[in-house]
């Protein structure tokens, strides 16, 4: 079921042009902070108790609908998200059971709404805890992700991503140690009025060759439930090279910060569409991802709220 996903993106990457490798020893000069970028921050003014909160996600691939992927969200008395439990249920077997695959725990300093770190534990390595750390500016916007792990040789390795905000753009710059720079994304986000991402310019390296591509986005007019969570800035730390973080299939990696839900993603000549069913409060309760040439959803998600 994942082969088509991998082939789809591989085929796209192969048609991208390459150019000379750039050295990555330069430092990024901080840009003038002249826009608030409120959608990238969490504050007591926007984090309201009357907001609906995601209780559970259930998703599956249409080619294997019996295998359900489950994400369950847990909250404290102040509505801060404290934990996400991930697992599967295979209804094709005689006695279906929930199989835990990963636990993500958010850690806070005092009464802050913003998580100071995220702890990720995979069931196959229960004694290995991976910690992602966050830094924020005085507006509550995330300015750095970081994680320290070991590479395939068992040596210490790390990755940090710096986020800069300037004139309606967000710049994402990774720094890695102990890993090759390949497959780590340098992103520039162009924002629309109202808080959505209009365009994502991405630079990546593959075997030393620099590749660039562009994604453009459209949106519905309904509520993005991830943006209503206090962990919205934490959801888009995903490291495909390491297999860590909160993965979002075929979606915008900055899922939590858009105000509305993605209606389409266009890159190259490929158009991915999203179809939704909403509840009476304009929150999505069903989402389908439709790949080019398809009519039915390739990836289907049901959302439940509390």
N, C-alpha and C positions, 0 to 999 in steps of 0.2 A: 504493500500500500504506500510505502514511502518512496518506492522507486520512481514513481511518476513525478512526485514532488522534486526529488533530486535531479531527475532528467530535465524537468522543465526549467529549473534555474541554471543547470549546467549548459544546456543548449543556448540559453540567453547569454551567459557569460562568454561562451566561446565566440560569439559574433561581435564582441566588443573589441575595439582597437587597443593596441598597446603602444607604449612609448618608453623613453629612457627612464631607468630607475632613478629616483630622487633620494638623496641621503636624508636620514631622519634624525639628525643630530641638532637641528635648529630648535630654538625655543620660540614659543608663541607669545607675542606681546599682548598684554591685556588690552582689550578694546574699551572705548568710552562707554559707560553705562548710561544710556539716555532713554531707554524704554523699559517699562516695568515687566513686561512679559508675564502678566498675572497668571496665565494658564499654566505656566511652568512652576508655580509656587502653591503652597498650601497655607492658608491663614484661618484664624478663627472666624473671620467674616464670611468666608466661603464654605467652610466645613460646618455644615448645619446638621443638627440632630434630626431634622425632619426629612433629610435626604434618604433615599432608598440605598441600601447597601447590598452588594452581591453576596448571596449565601452559598450558591453552588453553580458551577458550570459543568455541563455534560456535553462532550463533543465526540464525534466519530467521523470516519471517512466512509463515503457512500459505497465504496467498493468492499468494505468490510464493516458493515453496520453493527454486527454483533459485538465487536470490541469497543466498549465505551471508555473514554478517558474522563476522569472525574477530577475536579478541583473544588475543594471545600474551603471557604473563608471563615475564620474565627475572629471575634472582636472582643475587646475589653469593655468595661462599663462606660468608658468615655467614647466609645465607637472607633477607637483606633484599631486598625487591623493588626492582629498579633500573630496570626499563623495562616498559612495556606498548605493544605494537605493534598497531595497529588497521588493518583492511583488509577487502576483500571478494573473493569468488570467485563468478563467475557461470557456473554449469554449463550454462546454456542456449546458450552460444556454442560454436563448434566447437573452440576451443583455450583452455579455461579457464585463467586465470592469476590469481595473487594480486595485487591492486591495493592498494598502501599508501595509506591515507587520513590517518592521524595517528600520531605517535609521542609517547608520554608518558614523560618521564624524571624519576625521583625523585632529589633531591639531599640529601646528609646532611652534618652537621657532625661530623667525627671518627667515633667508633664508636657514635654515638647510633642507637637503633632507630627514632627518629621522624624522618621527612623534614622538612628545613627548608623545602624548596620543591619545586614540581613545574613542569617545563618542558614545554609542549605545542606541537608543531609540526604544522601541517596541510600535506599534500602540495601543495595548491593555492596555499599561500603559504610555500614552503620557507625563505624568508629572514626570516619573521616568527615569532619565538619569544615565546609568551605565558607569563609566569611567575606562578604562584600561590605565595604565601608563607604560612607557618603560624607561629603562636605557641602555646605550651603553658604550662600551669601546673605547679606543682611535683609534681603527681600524674601528669603525662604526658597530661593531657586537653587537647584542642585548645580554645583560647579565642578564636582569631581566624584567619579566612581573609582574604586580600587579593589583589587583582589590579589592575594598572594597564594600561590599553589606550588606544585612541582611539575616540571616538564616530563616528557617521556623518558628522559635519562635519569629521572629521580632527583634532579637538581632544583634548587630554589628558583622560582620564576614568578613574575608578576605582570599585571596589566593595570594601567590607570587611564581613565578617560577624562579629559578636561572639557567643560562646556562653557562657551562664551556667548554673550548676548549683545547684539548691536544692530540698530536700525532695521528691525523687523527680521533679523536673521539670527539663527543659532548655529554655532560652530562646535563640532564634536571632533576632538583630536585624541587618538590613542597613543600611549607610550607603553612599550612592552620590553621586558627584560627576561632573558632565558627562553624566549620564543622568537621565531622568525616573524617579520612584520607581515608576511603573507596572510591574506584573508581577514585582516583587521580593517575596519571601515573608518575612513575619514569622511564625515558628513557635514554638509551645509544645508540647513533647513530654511526655506523661504516661507514666511507666515502670511496667512490671509487675515484681513480684519475680522475680528470675532474669535480668533484664537486657534484656527485650524492650520495645518501644514499644507501649503499649496504645492511645494516642490521640494524634492530631496536630491541634492547633488552628492554623489558618492564617488570616492576614489579608493581603490583597493590595489593590492599588489599580489601577483600570482607568479611564483618562480622568478621574482625580481622584476617582472614587467608591470608597469603601471597601467591600470585600467580605470576608465571613468564611465559612469552611466547616470541617467537621470530618471527619477520616478515623479510622476505628477498624481495628485489626489483630488477626488471630489468627495462630497459629504452629504449626508441627509440633514434634516432639520431637527433631529431628535436628540435626546440626552445620551451622552456617552457615559455609561455608569462607572467606568474606570476613572474618569476625571473627577468623580465625586468622592473617590477614596483618598485618604491621606497618604497612601503609598503610591500614588500615581507616578511620581518621579522615580520610584524604585523599580517599577515594572519593566522599564525599558533598558535595564542593564542586562544584555544578553551577549554571551561570548560563544559564537558558533564553533570557534576553533577548539574550545575546551568543553563544550557541551554543558555549560553552567548557566544559571539564571532562570528567568521566567520566559519560556519560549512562546512565541505567538506564530502560529502556522500561516505562512503566506501573507502576513499582515505587516503594517507599519510597525517597526520596532519601537516607535515612540507612541505606542497605543494609549498610554495613560494621560497624555497631555493635550490631546485634541478635545475640543469642546463638544463636537458632534461625532457621529459614527461614520467610518469610511464607507463611501458608496462605490468607489472604483479606484484602482491603481493602474496607471498606464506607464509602461516602460518598454523602450524599443517599439515594436509593433504588437506588443502583448497587452491585452486589456483584461484585468481581473475585476469581476463585478461582485458586489455584496448585496444580498437580499435580506430584508428584515421583516419580522412581525413584532408589533409593539403592544404594550399593555395600555391601560387607560391613562397612565401618567406619562406616556411617551417614552418609556424605557424599552429597549429591545428585549424580547423574551426568546426570540429565535433568530439565528443568523446563518446564512448560507454563503459560502464562497464558491463562485462559479468561474471556472477556468475558460480560456478562449476556446471556442468551438463547442462548448458544453451548454446544455440547457438546465440540467439539474445540478444541485450543489455538490461540489467535490468534497467539501468539508462543512459539516453541520454542527452548530453549537446551540444548546438550550441554556438559558440563564434563569436562575431563580433568585428571588430577593427576600429580604427580611424587613 
